[in-house]
Amino acid sequence: MYALRLPAKALLILVSLFFVCEARRATAQSCGARGVAVQVLGSGGPELEDKRASSSYLVWENGKARVMVDAGGGSALRFGESDAKMSEVDIFLFSHFHIDHSGDFPALIFSSWFEDRKHPLPIFGPPGNEYMPSTTEFVGDLFSEPHGAWRYLSDLVTPDSPGGYQLQPHNVDAGAVPVVVFRNSELAVYAVRVIHGAFPALAWRVEIGGKRIVFSGDTNGEGEGLTLLATNADIFVAHNAVPEGATGVERRLHMPPSVIGTIAGNAHVKQLVLSHRMLRTLGKEKETQVEIRRRYSGPMAFANDLDCFPLK
């Protein structure tokens, strides 16, 4: 029997990596262990070179992932790292159906099959148009017979199917004033239509455990709907996808820091988290903060993958 001998430097590196991994695992496991918390699964955009997962979020309550918002590329892996369970998620929300917000949805659903989920999964998202499918179309195009991409899982979308559980997709045709789209004894979910170029898009508010959590999704910030939705939010997750001074298509799709700050300030949000941090905004945190601080003075953080934000 031989002992493995490593140089002292190599051993130090391995020990360091072990403690980093254990610390990351402990952080993931501790998110939402008590009370309500928001976890950022994906803090990036569609680019792969920044090595961030694309947009995705969890709302935790007392150690259980209750609500999931969006499922961009890489979020399924981050979901696993968070120690959340698809068998426990109560509701799934989509802001819109760009790939960097929806690409990992099939992987997450397939994983739930192996967790032996038994109860239906309500799914809410925007209606469609000539550029995007509706929420019901999106789910059907993935799983329904006879032409769904993964129609071998069609039991998931067949009412009263003998196996698995049922996906329950709903199109939310919200307007400029927040409307309730889901409510039970423990949580309520509100939506408002936001402008994201020509693409149907929604912002969401989740009310759970006495807390208000708002997700802007992708929007250029036009109109008063997002401000109304975010009023007195305990945490406002806003997408920092373009820098100040953005023009053209970028500006028609996304809100710059000055608009984020204006909405956060006017809505009197208690905490601002900046996510969907694309390459064009990474490295510009100081400039972004200056613009926001002119309009909003509350706590602010730049999100990274698996960051956890407990709400006290």
C-alpha positions as CSV (number, residue, x, y, z in Angstrom):
1,M,0.0,0.0,0.0
2,Y,1.5,3.3,-1.1
3,A,0.9,6.8,0.3
4,L,0.4,9.5,-2.2
5,R,3.1,12.1,-1.8
6,L,2.4,15.6,-3.0
7,P,4.6,18.7,-3.0
8,A,3.8,21.1,-0.2
9,K,2.6,23.8,-2.7
10,A,0.3,21.3,-4.5
11,L,-1.1,20.1,-1.2
12,L,-1.7,23.7,-0.1
13,I,-3.6,24.4,-3.3
14,L,-5.8,21.3,-2.9
15,V,-6.6,22.1,0.7
16,S,-7.5,25.7,-0.3
17,L,-9.8,24.4,-3.1
18,F,-11.5,22.1,-0.6
19,F,-12.3,24.9,1.8
20,V,-13.5,27.1,-1.0
21,C,-15.8,24.4,-2.3
22,E,-17.0,23.6,1.2
23,A,-17.7,27.3,1.9
24,R,-19.6,27.7,-1.3
25,R,-21.6,24.6,-0.5
26,A,-22.4,25.8,3.0
27,T,-23.5,29.2,1.6
28,A,-25.8,27.5,-0.9
29,Q,-27.3,25.2,1.7
30,S,-27.9,28.0,4.2
31,C,-29.9,30.2,1.8
32,G,-33.4,30.6,3.1
33,A,-32.9,28.1,6.0
34,R,-35.0,30.5,8.2
35,G,-37.4,33.1,7.0
36,V,-37.5,34.4,3.4
37,A,-34.6,34.9,1.1
38,V,-33.9,35.5,-2.6
39,Q,-31.1,33.5,-4.3
40,V,-29.6,34.5,-7.6
41,L,-29.0,31.3,-9.6
42,G,-27.9,33.2,-12.7
43,S,-26.5,36.7,-12.6
44,G,-25.3,36.9,-16.2
45,G,-26.6,37.4,-19.7
46,P,-26.3,35.4,-22.9
47,E,-22.5,35.6,-23.2
48,L,-20.6,32.5,-22.2
49,E,-17.2,34.0,-21.7
50,D,-18.0,35.6,-18.4
51,K,-18.8,32.1,-17.0
52,R,-22.0,33.2,-15.3
53,A,-25.3,31.4,-15.6
54,S,-28.0,33.4,-17.4
55,S,-30.9,34.9,-15.5
56,S,-32.7,32.8,-12.9
57,Y,-33.9,33.3,-9.3
58,L,-35.3,31.3,-6.4
59,V,-37.5,32.6,-3.6
60,W,-36.8,30.5,-0.4
61,E,-38.9,30.2,2.7
62,N,-37.8,28.3,5.8
63,G,-35.4,26.1,3.8
64,K,-37.7,25.3,0.9
65,A,-37.4,26.8,-2.6
66,R,-41.0,28.0,-3.2
67,V,-40.9,30.1,-6.4
68,M,-38.6,30.0,-9.4
69,V,-38.3,32.9,-11.8
70,D,-36.7,32.3,-15.3
71,A,-34.3,29.5,-16.2
72,G,-31.5,30.8,-18.4
73,G,-28.6,28.7,-19.6
74,G,-26.6,27.3,-16.7
75,S,-29.3,27.8,-14.2
76,A,-30.1,24.0,-13.9
77,L,-26.5,23.4,-12.7
78,R,-26.8,26.3,-10.3
79,F,-30.2,25.0,-9.1
80,G,-28.5,21.7,-8.2
81,E,-25.7,23.6,-6.4
82,S,-28.2,25.5,-4.4
83,D,-29.6,22.2,-3.0
84,A,-33.1,23.2,-4.0
85,K,-35.6,20.5,-5.1
86,M,-37.8,20.7,-8.2
87,S,-40.2,18.4,-6.3
88,E,-40.8,21.3,-3.8
89,V,-41.1,24.4,-6.1
90,D,-44.7,25.7,-5.9
91,I,-44.8,27.9,-8.9
92,F,-42.7,28.8,-11.9
93,L,-42.6,32.3,-13.4
94,F,-41.2,33.5,-16.8
95,S,-40.4,37.1,-17.5
96,H,-40.2,36.3,-21.3
97,F,-38.8,33.6,-23.6
98,H,-35.5,34.8,-24.8
99,I,-33.0,31.9,-24.6
100,D,-31.0,33.4,-21.7
101,H,-34.2,33.4,-19.6
102,S,-35.7,30.0,-20.6
103,G,-33.1,27.7,-22.1
104,D,-32.6,25.4,-19.1
105,F,-36.3,24.9,-18.4
106,P,-36.5,21.4,-20.0
107,A,-33.5,20.2,-18.0
108,L,-35.1,21.4,-14.8
109,I,-38.4,19.7,-15.7
110,F,-36.7,16.4,-16.6
111,S,-34.8,16.5,-13.2
112,S,-38.1,16.7,-11.4
113,W,-39.2,13.5,-13.1
114,F,-36.4,11.7,-11.1
115,E,-37.5,13.4,-7.9
116,D,-40.8,11.8,-8.2
117,R,-42.8,15.0,-8.0
118,K,-46.5,14.3,-7.6
119,H,-48.3,17.6,-7.5
120,P,-48.9,19.9,-10.5
121,L,-46.6,22.8,-11.4
122,P,-48.3,26.0,-12.3
123,I,-46.3,28.0,-14.8
124,F,-47.1,31.7,-15.6
125,G,-45.6,33.8,-18.3
126,P,-46.5,36.3,-21.1
127,P,-48.7,35.8,-24.1
128,G,-47.1,35.4,-27.5
129,N,-46.8,37.4,-30.7
130,E,-45.1,37.1,-34.1
131,Y,-41.7,37.0,-32.4
132,M,-42.3,34.8,-29.4
133,P,-44.5,31.9,-28.3
134,S,-47.1,32.3,-25.6
135,T,-46.4,30.4,-22.3
136,T,-48.8,27.7,-23.3
137,E,-47.2,27.4,-26.7
138,F,-43.7,27.3,-25.2
139,V,-44.6,24.4,-22.9
140,G,-46.5,22.6,-25.6
141,D,-43.7,23.0,-28.1
142,L,-41.4,21.3,-25.7
143,F,-43.5,18.4,-24.4
144,S,-46.8,17.9,-26.2
145,E,-47.7,15.2,-28.7
146,P,-47.4,14.9,-31.6
147,H,-44.7,17.4,-32.5
148,G,-43.1,18.5,-29.2
149,A,-39.3,18.5,-29.1
150,W,-39.4,16.1,-26.1
151,R,-42.8,14.5,-26.6
152,Y,-41.7,11.4,-24.9
153,L,-42.5,13.4,-21.7
154,S,-46.0,14.2,-22.9
155,D,-47.5,12.8,-19.8
156,L,-46.4,16.1,-18.2
157,V,-48.9,18.1,-20.2
158,T,-51.7,15.6,-20.5
159,P,-54.6,16.1,-18.1
160,D,-55.2,13.2,-15.8
161,S,-52.1,11.4,-17.1
162,P,-51.3,8.1,-15.4
163,G,-47.7,8.9,-14.8
164,G,-45.7,11.8,-13.3
165,Y,-47.4,15.1,-12.7
166,Q,-49.0,17.8,-14.8
167,L,-47.5,21.1,-15.9
168,Q,-50.1,23.8,-15.9
169,P,-49.0,26.7,-18.1
170,H,-51.0,30.0,-18.1
171,N,-50.7,33.1,-20.3
172,V,-50.8,36.3,-18.3
173,D,-52.1,39.2,-20.4
174,A,-51.2,41.9,-17.8
175,G,-51.5,45.6,-18.4
176,A,-49.8,48.7,-16.9
177,V,-51.3,48.2,-13.5
178,P,-50.2,45.2,-11.3
179,V,-52.7,42.3,-11.2
180,V,-52.8,39.2,-9.0
181,V,-52.2,36.0,-11.0
182,F,-51.8,33.5,-8.3
183,R,-52.8,33.3,-4.6
184,N,-53.0,30.7,-2.0
185,S,-52.9,30.7,1.8
186,E,-49.1,31.2,1.9
187,L,-48.1,33.4,-1.1
188,A,-49.4,35.8,-3.7
189,V,-47.9,36.6,-7.1
190,Y,-48.5,39.9,-9.1
191,A,-47.6,40.8,-12.6
192,V,-47.3,43.9,-14.7
193,R,-46.5,44.2,-18.4
194,V,-43.1,45.8,-19.1
195,I,-41.6,47.0,-22.4
196,H,-38.8,44.9,-23.8
197,G,-38.7,46.0,-27.4
198,A,-41.2,44.0,-29.4
199,F,-41.1,41.0,-27.1
200,P,-43.9,40.3,-24.7
201,A,-42.5,40.6,-21.2
202,L,-43.6,40.7,-17.5
203,A,-42.2,41.9,-14.2
204,W,-43.2,39.9,-11.1
205,R,-43.9,40.6,-7.5
206,V,-43.9,37.7,-5.0
207,E,-45.5,38.2,-1.6
208,I,-44.5,35.6,0.9
209,G,-43.9,35.5,4.7
210,G,-44.8,39.1,5.0
211,K,-42.2,40.2,2.4
212,R,-42.4,41.8,-1.0
213,I,-39.9,40.6,-3.7
214,V,-39.9,42.2,-7.1
215,F,-38.1,41.0,-10.3
216,S,-37.9,43.5,-13.1
217,G,-37.1,41.0,-15.8
218,D,-35.8,42.6,-19.0
219,T,-37.3,46.0,-19.7
220,N,-36.4,49.5,-20.9
221,G,-38.2,50.9,-17.9
222,E,-40.8,52.9,-19.8
223,G,-44.2,53.6,-18.1
224,E,-45.2,53.5,-14.4
225,G,-46.1,49.8,-14.1
226,L,-42.8,48.7,-12.7
227,T,-42.7,51.5,-10.2
228,L,-46.2,50.5,-9.0
229,L,-45.2,46.9,-8.8
230,A,-42.0,47.6,-6.8
231,T,-43.5,50.1,-4.4
232,N,-42.3,49.4,-0.8
233,A,-40.6,46.2,-2.0
234,D,-38.3,44.5,0.5
235,I,-36.0,43.7,-2.3
236,F,-36.0,44.8,-6.0
237,V,-34.0,42.6,-8.4
238,A,-33.3,44.8,-11.4
239,H,-31.4,43.9,-14.6
240,N,-28.2,45.8,-15.2
241,A,-27.7,44.8,-18.8
242,V,-26.7,48.1,-20.4
243,P,-24.5,51.0,-19.3
244,E,-25.4,54.6,-19.0
245,G,-25.5,56.2,-22.4
246,A,-26.7,53.1,-24.2
247,T,-28.5,53.8,-27.5
248,G,-30.3,52.0,-30.3
249,V,-31.5,48.4,-29.8
250,E,-29.8,48.1,-26.5
251,R,-31.7,51.0,-25.0
252,R,-35.0,49.9,-26.5
253,L,-34.6,46.6,-24.7
254,H,-33.0,47.5,-21.4
255,M,-32.9,50.2,-18.7
256,P,-29.7,52.0,-17.9
257,P,-28.5,52.7,-14.3
258,S,-30.2,56.1,-14.2
259,V,-33.6,54.5,-14.9
260,I,-33.0,51.7,-12.4
261,G,-32.2,54.3,-9.8
262,T,-35.2,56.4,-10.6
263,I,-37.6,53.4,-10.3
264,A,-35.9,52.2,-7.1
265,G,-36.1,55.7,-5.5
266,N,-39.6,56.4,-6.5
267,A,-40.8,53.0,-5.4
268,H,-39.0,53.4,-2.0
269,V,-37.5,49.9,-2.2
270,K,-35.7,48.7,0.8
271,Q,-32.9,46.9,-1.0
272,L,-31.7,46.9,-4.6
273,V,-29.9,43.9,-6.3
274,L,-28.4,44.3,-9.7
275,S,-28.4,41.2,-11.8
276,H,-28.3,40.1,-15.5
277,R,-24.9,41.7,-15.6
278,M,-23.7,41.5,-19.2
279,L,-20.2,42.0,-20.5
280,R,-21.0,45.6,-21.4
281,T,-21.7,46.4,-17.8
282,L,-19.2,44.2,-16.0
283,G,-16.3,46.4,-15.0
284,K,-18.5,49.5,-14.9
285,E,-19.8,49.0,-11.4
286,K,-18.4,52.3,-10.1
287,E,-20.1,54.3,-12.9
288,T,-23.3,52.4,-12.4
289,Q,-23.3,53.0,-8.7
290,V,-22.7,56.8,-9.2
291,E,-25.8,57.0,-11.5
292,I,-28.0,55.0,-9.2
293,R,-26.9,56.9,-6.1
294,R,-28.1,60.1,-7.6
295,R,-31.6,58.8,-7.4
296,Y,-31.6,56.0,-4.8
297,S,-29.8,55.9,-1.4
298,G,-30.7,52.5,0.0
299,P,-28.7,49.3,0.2
300,M,-27.4,48.1,-3.1
301,A,-25.5,45.0,-4.3
302,F,-24.1,43.7,-7.5
303,A,-25.2,40.0,-7.8
304,N,-23.1,37.0,-8.6
305,D,-24.2,33.4,-9.2
306,L,-25.6,31.7,-6.0
307,D,-25.6,34.9,-4.0
308,C,-28.2,34.7,-1.2
309,F,-30.1,37.8,0.1
310,P,-32.0,37.0,3.4
311,L,-34.9,39.4,4.1
312,K,-35.1,40.5,7.7
